[in-house]
Amino acid sequence: MPKQDSRAEYAARMHRVIEAIDRNIDQTLDLDRLAAVAHFSPFHFHRLFTAWTGETLGDYVRRRRIELAAVHLIAQPRVPVLQIALGVGFGSGEAFARAFKQRYGCSASAWRALQAAQRTQKSNSGHVNSKQSQAAQGSFAEHEVSPRLNKEIIMKVTIIDRPPATIAYFRHLGPYGETVARFWQDTYIPWAIMNKLGPDHARYGISHDDPGVTAPEQCRYDACAEVSPDFVATGGALKTTVPGGKYAVLRFKGIVEEIGEAWTALLRDWLPASGYQMDSRPCFEYYPRGATYDANTGVFSCEICVPVAPL
């Protein structure tokens, strides 16, 4: 196999492992199971995973569970800490408590209270932190939401069943914001043109991590095109499926500086009162065919999609 093709195959296999971890985070994720996903022998897989990600398999799984728990602590303030811990795959409350304190320096309850206090303080001071986001969730922990936007979002959220969708994607690893915008311009667009995927083609922006709880250099973002199941991914693109199922959908229209507030209102205000909770599927921004963009005003439209299950 040519050297370039060999590296692409390694990348595809490792991405399948990372995806399997995220989608099955509440289950037992042992070495043999994940090695089988990658089609590597268990004897060599652990060393390969560490070389590829810079973390041991155990450290990576533990970090993802803690970070996902932190997101749920913020988004689901009424859900008991133990329920959240078990829901992300920890075997006991004690194991979760030790791991969470080692990562964040305090208990999960104290951390949740601190986030709530900081949010109240920002609200009282009238502080608004608008962060540039290019089809990205951004750190909803850092946004303050205006009462107008809050009410509008509560009225606009709908629950729908989405079918699975095949996507070809490129992954950006690092901070969100301006670097993600450049990633779309420098990596995705030239590839899309080469593959005759026009500007009206359906696209996804998938933020796998919340930079409020994940180190910026470890944040993962996928720039994606919806493609047919038989599409052959070339030029370094990878291929997977966006899971189908029940999603809370907010149809957004506005400028970049407002989309972070929309994510905040959806996750912080609508979700806790909705009777739903997030599950392990990724959140994303969906740009369907016909999604609008006004170059003069910067106003664009998309659908903010959050995977949900009954609380």
Secondary structure, 3 states (H helix, E strand, C coil): CCHHHHHHHHHHHHHHHHHHHHHCCCCCCCHHHHHHHHCCCHHHHHHHHHHHHCCCHHHHHHHHHHHHHHHHHHHCCCCCHHHHHHHCCCCCHHHHHHHHHHHHCCCHHHHHHHHHHHHHHHHHHCCCCCCCCCCCCCCHHHCCCCHHHHHHHHHHCEEEEECCEEEEEEEEECCCCHHHHHHHHHHHHHHHHHCCCCCCCCEEEEECCCCCCCCHHHCEEEEEEECCCCCCCCCCCEEEEECCEEEEEEEEEECHHHHHHHHHHHHHHHHHHCCEEECCCCCEEEECCCCCECCCCCCEEEEEEEEEEEC
